[in-house]
């Protein structure tokens, strides 16, 4: 599949992406992620490996669009955790 990432054209194939990511240890997922094989990778990490470009040169949306077109399952960034209620040291009743 022909796609453009960071203004550069790439001919990507699902099997080539899987081969490129084989043996690559996944970084912790903090944003968008993609499942390659049985592993969850950050989209930017996969983009860096398959394009050989610095991950600051492209957006996660560009790589997500390309990987989704190839048939990979992409997931959005996890929702931020709700803040825990804070207990106050002050008494709630006035004496």
Secondary structure, DSSP 8 states (H G I E B T S, - for coil): -EEEETTEEEE--HHHHHHHHTT-------S-EEEETTEEEEHHHHHHHHH-S-GGGS-HHHHHHHHHHHT-EEE-------------SS-SS--
